[in-house]
Structure formats: C-alpha cells, structure tokens
C-alpha cells in the first residue's frame, strides 16, 4: 500500500526553476521516503492558518508543500521552493 506522488502544473514549473542539485534532492526525497512508506505524514508537518490542510516536507533549504489524498493514496505536490519564498 504505497503512496504515489504527483505534481501540480505550478509546482512542476517551480521545480524546473530550481538548480539541478535541488531538483535531484527533492525527487530523491519523494521517491525514497514519501512514495515507499505506509504513511507520508511521518516525514512532514501539517501547515496552519491560511495553509491549513496542507503538509510540508523539508529537504535542506527547500520546502515541498503537498496535499495528501488519503482515499486515493496520492501526495499532490502543490508548491516547491526555497524556504524564504515558499510561504508567500
């Protein structure tokens, strides 16, 4: 019962703007941790206030903001970026 991750169009565009090392680190994190575990909540934290209902994962100085769809076992990546810009 593994989870699958998918990128929203906006998040995919943001990922492509990052440097090659950051892209690889983020994809490796999603492949090795989130997609292979029974519960992707183990690796992230829930967001609060305006972003309530979303989860964030930390990969170095970068953040991955996701929506977890329990009934479909999908982690939908809605934003990817540097920690100083991601929550704006």
HELIX and SHEET records of a PDB file:
HELIX    1   1 UNK A    9  UNK A   17  1                                   9    
HELIX    2   2 UNK A   20  UNK A   29  1                                  10    
HELIX    3   3 UNK A   30  UNK A   34  3                                   5    
HELIX    4   4 UNK A   40  UNK A   43  5                                   4    
HELIX    5   5 UNK A   49  UNK A   51  5                                   3    
SHEET    1   A 5 UNK A   4  UNK A   7  0                                        
SHEET    2   A 5 UNK A  74  UNK A  82  1                                        
SHEET    3   A 5 UNK A  62  UNK A  69 -1                                        
SHEET    4   A 5 UNK A  55  UNK A  59 -1                                        
SHEET    5   A 5 UNK A  45  UNK A  46 -1                                        
END                                                                             
